[in-house]
Amino acid sequence: MLRTLICTVMILMLLPAAGSAQEAGKSLEQQNSKEMAFGQLSEKQQKLVVGMLKKLFKEGKVKAEDSIRDNGSFVPYAYVANHQGKGQFLHIDPEQEMRAEVAAHAVQKTIVTNALRGDLAASGLFMTSKMPQGIKEKTKQELAESIKGDRSIEDVRFLMVELQHLGGLGLLMSVPYWENDEDKWVFGKPISQQINAELQATVQNMMRKAAQKQKNSG
């Protein structure tokens, strides 16, 4: 089943990501996936990677915001970058009907597969959800006060973006959005927090298992 889901993902190429993403790619492109996954980023590389992830977020959320304005939501997709900083979208074939969580799982598996192949260094997984857990009460209050008209905090949804880099960095961006009294979608300020480097951990684990399997068969 998983293999079938992965095969349904269509990859659409974009123009290369510019600016900080390309700079990060130039600094890191000499490393292969194994070296990056098991290595440690220098302070300079960490700054470049943070810039690369922010670039992915900025470029990838344009598609999300357009889809929300048109439909109020969208099927989960990813915007990823290779080791040279070139960006591309990963999304599910629109003819494939599946629940959002299944689509997100399929895209995540494709991200890992491409990272193992050496075709991917960073990823941003885009999806929508109700208010996520862990938001501070002060933030909730500020958000509630920012909503105008007859809308309430219960009317707010979130654009959730999980940003991961193979070198060992993870960020979660949460963007609140809601419909105002004129039936137009309004986007709030992004809420950022650091998360576990799940992409690196997953790739490390799979590489170790593959190496052990090869050793045992030899």
Salt bridges, closest charged atoms under 4 A:
GLU59 OE2 - LYS55 NZ 3.74
GLU65 OE2 - LYS61 NZ 3.15
ASP66 OD1 - ARG69 NH1 3.45
GLU101 OE2 - ARG99 NE 2.83
GLU137 OE2 - LYS140 NZ 3.68
ASP150 OD1 - ARG151 NH1 2.48
ASP181 OD1 - ARG151 NH1 3.60
ASP183 OD1 - ARG151 NH2 3.73
